[in-house]
């Protein structure tokens, strides 16, 4: 029976998409990790996600939610975690939560990046003379001659 929506890792995935591309809908899983997951399970990545059998979906869910750390360390998205020191792969809500904690840590350290985050300025060296304006300044103000 075809499933239009498949729920994996607290995310609703479209059953009409290919398995590989549907998995990229989970935050923290990109195209490379999705292909690796499909190859690990021996599934056909071009099949529609909704056509998979219940046991195949359960294997997929189990691998994504619990066993994703068994991939090599260079494939994981959080290597040498600051708090645990382990290689982790974060998915779904954990990605946003870890990002928020990292930004808060930078702000508490009062390093350059933390100060820029706290002020709401650009952090990664972009130009700010003509872009990134917020608030009252809308256009360029010129002197009247």
C-alpha positions in Angstrom: 0.0 0.0 0.0 1.4 3.4 -0.9 2.1 5.9 1.9 1.9 9.5 1.0 3.6 10.6 4.3 6.3 8.7 6.1 7.4 9.9 9.5 11.1 9.4 10.4 13.0 11.3 13.1 10.1 13.6 14.0 9.9 14.7 10.4 7.1 14.1 7.8 8.7 13.0 4.6 6.9 13.0 1.2 6.2 9.5 -0.1 6.2 10.7 -3.7 9.9 11.5 -3.7 12.8 9.1 -4.2 14.2 7.6 -1.0 17.5 9.5 -1.3 15.9 12.9 -1.9 13.2 12.3 0.7 15.8 11.6 3.4 17.4 15.0 2.8 14.2 16.5 4.2 15.4 15.5 7.6 17.5 18.3 9.1 21.1 17.1 9.5 20.9 14.6 6.6 22.3 15.8 3.3 22.6 14.1 0.0 25.8 12.3 0.8 24.6 10.9 4.1 21.3 9.9 2.5 23.1 7.9 -0.2 25.2 6.3 2.4 22.2 5.3 4.4 20.5 3.8 1.4 23.6 1.9 0.4 24.1 0.6 3.9 20.6 -0.9 3.9 20.8 -2.2 0.3 17.8 -0.2 -0.8 17.2 1.2 -4.3 17.6 5.0 -3.9 15.4 5.6 -7.0 12.3 3.9 -5.5 9.6 6.2 -4.2 9.7 6.3 -0.4 5.9 5.6 -0.2 6.4 2.2 -2.0 8.7 0.8 0.6 7.4 -2.1 2.8 6.8 -1.6 6.5 9.9 -3.6 7.5 12.1 -1.6 5.1 10.8 1.7 6.6 11.4 0.4 10.1 15.0 -0.5 9.2 15.4 3.0 7.7 13.9 4.6 10.8 16.1 2.5 13.1 19.3 3.4 11.2 18.5 7.1 11.0 17.4 7.5 14.6 19.7 5.2 16.5 22.5 3.7 14.5 23.6 6.7 12.5 26.8 7.1 14.6 28.2 3.9 13.2 29.3 5.6 10.0 32.9 6.7 9.7 33.8 9.8 11.7 34.5 11.9 8.7 30.9 11.6 7.6 29.3 12.8 10.8 28.2 16.4 11.2 29.5 17.1 14.7 33.0 15.7 15.1 34.8 16.0 18.5 31.8 17.4 20.3 32.8 20.1 22.8 30.8 18.7 25.7 31.3 14.9 25.2 34.4 14.7 23.0 32.8 12.1 20.8 31.9 12.1 17.1 28.1 12.6 16.8 25.6 13.0 14.0 22.8 15.3 15.0 19.4 15.2 13.3 16.1 17.0 13.5 15.6 19.3 16.5 19.1 18.5 17.8 20.8 20.4 15.0 19.0 23.7 15.8 19.5 23.2 19.5 23.3 22.6 19.1 23.6 25.6 16.9 21.8 27.8 19.5 24.1 26.5 22.3 27.2 27.1 20.2 26.1 30.7 19.5 25.3 31.3 23.2 28.8 29.9 24.1 30.5 32.3 21.7 28.5 35.2 23.2 29.4 34.2 26.8 33.1 34.0 25.8 32.8 37.5 24.3 35.0 36.5 21.4 34.8 38.5 18.2 32.2 36.2 16.6 30.2 36.3 19.8 30.1 40.0 20.0 29.0 40.2 16.3 26.3 37.7 17.0 25.1 39.6 20.0 25.0 42.9 18.1 23.2 41.3 15.2 25.9 42.1 12.7 27.4 39.9 10.0 29.8 37.4 11.5 31.8 35.8 8.6 33.6 38.8 7.1 31.0 40.0 4.7 31.0 43.6 3.7 28.7 45.8 5.8 29.1 49.2 4.1 26.2 48.7 1.7 24.4 45.6 2.9 22.9 44.2 6.1 21.1 47.4 7.1 18.3 47.1 9.5 16.2 49.7 11.3 15.8 53.3 10.3 18.5 53.4 7.6 16.8 52.4 4.4 18.6 54.1 1.5 21.8 56.1 1.0 21.6 59.6 2.4 23.5 62.2 0.4 24.4 65.8 1.2 22.3 68.5 -0.4 24.5 70.8 -2.4 
